[in-house]
Amino acid sequence: MQILPLERMKKFQGKQIGCSDWFPIDQDRIDKFANCTLENHWVHVDVETSKQGFFGKTIAQGNLIVSLLTHFHEQFMVVPEGAVMGIYYGMNKIRHLSPVTVDSHIRDRIALGNVEEKSKGRILTTAVHTVEIKGNKKPACYAESLTLFYIK
């Protein structure tokens, strides 16, 4: 995490702020996510049936990949000086471009998008995420996440 004055932070707009380490997506993680969210379609949790399916094995839920963006982003977040709190504000865009098959490794390349002063004491930032799959040319996911910072 970097804490920067607002004007300096704006200079990072459009630039990569970090790239996470490779992160494993195994069947246990997929199953636990399915149990938690009730997103337990056979393509995610039925190993035997999935062998006969389009991908030849189970795939991670798209929402599992999106839910990991916060974990990746926390490592590289750029925070405006004076921030007392940052909250998840939502998403502008999510695109799932390639399925993440079981036992794949993913990582997140993060760029700082827009930095906008919403009102006195509130700054909205956009993080641009490109989730890569080890060994694949096409990314798994592209997403824009929003964080609202409250400044003292």
Legacy VTK file of the C-alpha trace (Angstrom):
# vtk DataFile Version 3.0
C-alpha trace
ASCII
DATASET POLYDATA
POINTS 152 float
0.000 0.000 0.000
1.182 3.495 -0.853
-0.138 6.642 0.840
0.201 9.666 -1.423
-0.983 13.260 -1.621
-3.931 13.518 -4.010
-2.055 15.413 -6.735
0.771 12.862 -6.749
-1.759 10.018 -6.726
-3.383 11.419 -9.872
-0.051 11.025 -11.699
-0.420 7.234 -11.343
-3.696 7.185 -13.316
-3.434 4.700 -16.166
-0.253 3.119 -14.795
0.272 -0.341 -13.366
0.537 -0.215 -9.577
1.225 -3.894 -8.984
1.121 -7.513 -10.027
0.238 -10.218 -7.529
2.017 -13.502 -7.053
0.534 -16.569 -8.744
-2.437 -17.850 -6.765
-3.684 -21.477 -6.937
-7.280 -22.326 -7.768
-7.842 -25.873 -6.528
-10.984 -27.974 -6.188
-11.190 -27.406 -2.438
-11.395 -23.615 -2.953
-14.021 -24.047 -5.713
-16.087 -26.393 -3.500
-15.913 -24.076 -0.476
-17.010 -21.132 -2.605
-19.891 -23.221 -3.952
-20.948 -24.151 -0.423
-20.832 -20.533 0.697
-22.652 -19.012 -2.290
-24.825 -21.952 -3.389
-23.273 -21.597 -6.842
-22.786 -25.357 -7.179
-23.478 -26.123 -10.833
-21.923 -29.434 -11.950
-19.337 -27.615 -14.106
-17.843 -26.330 -10.832
-18.255 -29.172 -8.350
-18.841 -32.492 -10.131
-15.356 -33.694 -11.053
-16.503 -36.847 -12.887
-19.251 -35.214 -14.959
-16.954 -32.280 -15.786
-14.443 -34.673 -17.355
-17.057 -35.239 -20.084
-17.877 -31.535 -20.379
-16.590 -28.812 -22.661
-13.509 -27.970 -20.550
-12.555 -31.536 -19.569
-12.448 -30.619 -15.874
-14.170 -28.358 -13.390
-13.898 -24.584 -13.660
-13.904 -21.888 -11.008
-16.992 -19.770 -10.595
-16.635 -16.352 -12.207
-17.741 -14.803 -8.933
-14.931 -16.628 -7.134
-12.396 -14.911 -9.369
-14.063 -11.524 -8.829
-14.172 -12.071 -5.059
-10.376 -12.481 -5.034
-9.796 -9.023 -6.532
-9.965 -7.400 -3.094
-7.276 -9.773 -1.808
-4.996 -8.909 -4.726
-5.743 -5.178 -4.611
-4.971 -4.750 -0.897
-1.305 -5.502 -1.575
-0.888 -2.612 -4.039
-3.591 -0.115 -3.140
-2.786 3.571 -3.593
-4.437 5.527 -0.781
-4.921 9.286 -0.640
-3.096 11.038 2.181
-5.379 11.693 5.144
-7.720 8.785 4.413
-9.374 7.443 7.551
-11.370 4.766 5.785
-11.830 3.193 2.392
-14.937 1.230 1.457
-15.798 -1.016 -1.468
-18.032 1.104 -3.672
-18.840 -1.341 -6.464
-17.786 -2.279 -9.975
-17.935 -0.429 -13.262
-17.278 -3.384 -15.502
-16.609 -7.115 -15.267
-15.805 -9.361 -18.205
-14.995 -13.069 -17.911
-12.809 -13.742 -20.945
-11.478 -17.273 -20.273
-12.547 -20.005 -17.856
-10.219 -20.769 -14.952
-9.927 -24.553 -14.835
-9.200 -26.415 -11.634
-5.531 -26.467 -10.587
-4.764 -23.329 -12.575
-2.785 -20.438 -11.143
-3.963 -16.873 -11.577
-2.472 -13.463 -10.879
-3.800 -9.940 -11.029
-2.179 -7.015 -12.857
-3.599 -3.859 -11.328
-3.554 -0.344 -12.739
-4.883 2.802 -11.128
-7.737 4.143 -13.208
-9.691 7.263 -12.438
-9.091 9.311 -9.262
-12.032 11.623 -8.649
-12.870 14.055 -5.867
-16.583 13.438 -5.285
-17.067 16.076 -2.597
-15.096 17.539 0.265
-13.587 14.632 2.137
-14.538 11.930 -0.392
-12.286 10.531 -3.134
-13.403 7.777 -5.505
-10.722 5.625 -7.137
-10.948 3.005 -9.844
-8.645 -0.027 -9.918
-8.340 -1.782 -13.281
-7.786 -5.528 -12.849
-6.530 -7.936 -15.493
-6.534 -11.461 -14.095
-4.131 -13.717 -15.968
-4.007 -17.507 -16.083
-0.540 -19.035 -15.991
0.266 -20.455 -19.431
-2.688 -18.760 -21.188
-2.411 -15.781 -23.519
-5.993 -14.656 -22.964
-6.851 -13.245 -19.503
-9.444 -14.840 -17.269
-11.091 -11.611 -16.264
-11.075 -7.865 -16.742
-12.742 -5.762 -14.056
-12.906 -2.212 -12.763
-13.431 -1.952 -9.005
-14.252 1.205 -7.078
-13.047 2.318 -3.652
-14.437 5.376 -1.874
-12.010 6.989 0.549
-13.081 9.269 3.384
-10.505 11.958 4.151
-10.172 13.748 7.462
LINES 1 153
152 0 1 2 3 4 5 6 7 8 9 10 11 12 13 14 15 16 17 18 19 20 21 22 23 24 25 26 27 28 29 30 31 32 33 34 35 36 37 38 39 40 41 42 43 44 45 46 47 48 49 50 51 52 53 54 55 56 57 58 59 60 61 62 63 64 65 66 67 68 69 70 71 72 73 74 75 76 77 78 79 80 81 82 83 84 85 86 87 88 89 90 91 92 93 94 95 96 97 98 99 100 101 102 103 104 105 106 107 108 109 110 111 112 113 114 115 116 117 118 119 120 121 122 123 124 125 126 127 128 129 130 131 132 133 134 135 136 137 138 139 140 141 142 143 144 145 146 147 148 149 150 151
